[in-house]
Amino acid sequence: METTVIDPVGGSFRQRNATLHPMSNESLGLPADVLHYLQGLSAVGEHPALTELRAETAPMEDAQMQISVEQGRFMQWLVGTLGAKRCLEVGTFTGYSALAVALAMPTDGRLLACDLSAEWTEVGRPFWAAAGVDAKIELKIGPAAETLRALLVEGQAASFDFAFVDADKEGYPEYAELCLELLRTGGVMAFDNAFLGGRVVEPDPNDEGAVAMHSMNAALFADSRVSVSLAPISDGLLLARKL
């Protein structure tokens, strides 16, 4: 299967096997004209570095891993509403989500971004610098769970305002527990691809990512430590506020 995704900056790119590789760069289930309208509005006033980074990422084979413009806009609104100064990111890809969050934080805000790929994250670094937020972003290359556990050992529990998780789906349950420990009361964690292209509805036992996501979604909704909402933004954005 091949679909065309319209980009509000004026271009388009092909995303193959959309049903097998759920996309973050468009909201699922919307009619094409409504989606284009939503993304067009979401791009209004977008920082030029964000627009340029989306365009830079679009031709890449794994471009579907980038969050959508409407999700980036929502996350900026959320970070601003929280007044977040200390943020975490698990899964950075080419750095669009990190750039969006960093732009929404105050001058003294700091984002710790975790990723396994130095190659992908290097794409974003020039755009972070162009936007003047590179000093806000600390990039850690390596297994994110190890980085998060190290923060806890260092005594940084309950010290972060916001965490965004968009990485290997099998690791989501562990990331959820670690991020919850690191968040302050009232802090929010957001999990991308909560729908996983629909694979979470009745997950195939052999689909480890879908099984893990299904399990985490159910566990968080039943968890008395958090207040949860699953928003149909992009491929599903699960939001959990620490009580």
Protein Blocks (a to p, Z undefined) as FASTA:
>chain_A
ZZddddfklpacddehkllmccfkbcehiafklmmmmmmmmmgopafklmmmmmmmmmpm
klmmpccfklmmmmmmmmmmnopabdcdehjknommmmmmmmmpcfkbccddddfblklm
mmmmmmmmmnopmmmpccdeddfklmmmmmmmnopghkafbdcddddfklmmmmmmmmmm
mpcghiacddehklnnolmmmgcfklmklmmmmmmmmmmmmpmkbccdddfehjbpaddd
dZZ
